Structures are given as C-alpha cells and as structure tokens.
C-alpha cells in the first residue's frame, strides 16, 4: 500500500492502453486515474477511477482497509474517468454516502441513477472524519460545472480534481519527491491547453479561493502527487490561466505539394535571423493538434498558413483555427499566409477567422502566393518573419 501522509493512501490506477484521452488527445505515455483513501474514525474515499479498472481499484482499497467499510466517497468531479466506478463501489459498500454539491447530485442521477445516501455540501462546508477535517471549495468550470476541491485541514492536503493534473502514467513512484519530474511540465501544459484551457477565468477564481489555504500536498486526479513542487504547479496554473506567454513563435501550416511549406520555412528563418530563439514549426496534417495547442499557449507569436482547398480553407487548418477560437486564448500576435492555384480563398478566410473569432493582434502583412514561389513572395515571407520577430522582441 502507498501512504502519502498521515493515514492518506493512494489507491489509483494507470491506463497504458487508451490511445487518446476523451477520444481526442494522444496518450503516448498513458494516463493515471488517481483516487485516495483517508482512514480515520470515519473512512473517506476521494474520487474513484475509470470503471474498466475497477478490479485493480477494489483490490487496492481492500489492501488498505481489509474488512472495514467506507463511510463517505467525495466526488470532486463527475467526469466518468473519476466517477465511473461509483455504481459498482456501492455494491461492495452499500452504506457509503456520496458527498458532492447540488450540481454533482443532478449528474449522479443522470449518469448512474443514484439519488439516495447522498450528502450535499456548499462552499466552505466541512466534514469531520475524526482527526481529519475536510473543507470544500466549490470551483465551477474547472473544467465542468460541478467541479470542487477538498482540503484536509489536518495534513494540508488539497484534493484538487482535474486541476494541477497532467498526462502520463505513473511508473512506480507516486509523489513528486520520489520521481524524476522533468517529463511532467510539458505534459501539464499540454493537459491544461487541451482540457482546461478555455476556462482561464474560472481557474483564476479557484486560485483566489485557495489563496489563503496552507497546502503541503496537492492530490490531483491525473499525474503525480505534488509535495516539493506545490509552488511550481500552482504558479504554472496561475500563469497559464492568465494567458501569460514566452517570447516564442509557433508556425503552423498546411501543405499539399510542399509549396506552402517552403513559405513557412522562409518565415521561420527570417524570424530566427532577427532574434527569435524559440520557434516551433508544425505541419497541421502530420503533427497532432494537441501539441500545437500546447505551444500556442506557451508562445506569444502565431503564424498560420495554408493552401486554398475546394474554394475554401485547407481542412486541418480550419480545424486548428476552430480549436484556437474555442479556447478563447488571449494576449497573442498573429500573422498569416497562404497559397492557391487559380482562386485564392485561404488568406482571406484566415483573416476573417481572426477578426471574427480569434481576436489576436495582427502583425505584418499577409502573404498570398499564386502557384509557385517567386522572388517577390520570398521577400514578403521574410518581411512577415521579421515583423513578428520585432513584435515579440519589443514585448520582452
């Protein structure tokens, strides 16, 4: 059994089989579904796991509890990777009470038909387990409407739901002090940008609620338990939810026969020659958008380009622009370029997308290429790269 601190035990599981989180986001290193047991005069389970892993889950609970019963299960987040084992759990522990807020209970009925043996808590309410006193913080839209966090005031342990989580299975160690954590940071940024990124204001509201709480451990539902790195992960969430960025550049392009890609390369080289050191160049058809979105959240500059396709915008670029707009990202510069063979649409459509939906600050002049690369288009691409470099470096 894995004791985190003072009668708080880890009973989570790893999933190295799922290819994509939510059917969308790649999981090359898997993902963990974290659950925790507090063993006191009353026994409290914090969240459950994906139902496919129930056998492992119940074995880990039995390893800690033996024949003892669970008195409460707190559901901080109703997404099925955290609540999915509830119905089965109640068959093993028929008297367990489910603790959640008003919105939680509506979802309990909808997902699992559960409407009995429930406890409703409001913001600031407490639950006394004996030595451990749990205090509840309602944190809506981080990233579902019912989300909340639970603070154990004895051990200063925050059970944070999906907040402060990251992709990646846990390979032996659970607590940050026992593992090498360098892999976590980009995966945390990818997790945030893909899953939580739309909800910067609710994240800021949650951080304000927690501002005066003493936190020694953060027990998220995905990724390591944070102890030595608490300040770092809270700082990362604060920065990301404020849409603060580094002076780098993402260039994302679509290409069919390599001509638009040549434009992207010229723009990247000009930006580099004019002082931009962090440049990420992505083909939107071959690099999963999960990673492109991560770097858009990291870097202040974005330049996008694509060919015209079927009198419209190249499909994968259209999808990426929708994903950017959906996240309501702020504080960015944007430039754009495109190509066509007989009827140009892409450049205008990217410009319209930015004006109506994305609302980034335009930099430089859009570049539109007909058919092949000419010396004039080459110069225009260089000018766009230089203009973006100037804007980024002036922001330092």
PyMOL commands that set and color helices and strands:
alter all, ss='L'
color gray80, all
select helices_A, chain A and resi 51-65+80-83+86-92+102-112+176-178+184-209+230-241+259-273+289-298+315-326+346-358+375-394
alter helices_A, ss='H'
color red, helices_A
select strands_A, chain A and resi 2-5+8-10+13-15+20-21+25-26+31-33+36-39+43-46+72-74+97-100+118-120+126-128+133-138+148-152+157-161+217-220+246-253+279-283+299-309+312-313+333-340+361-362+367-370
alter strands_A, ss='S'
color yellow, strands_A
deselect
rebuild
show_as cartoon
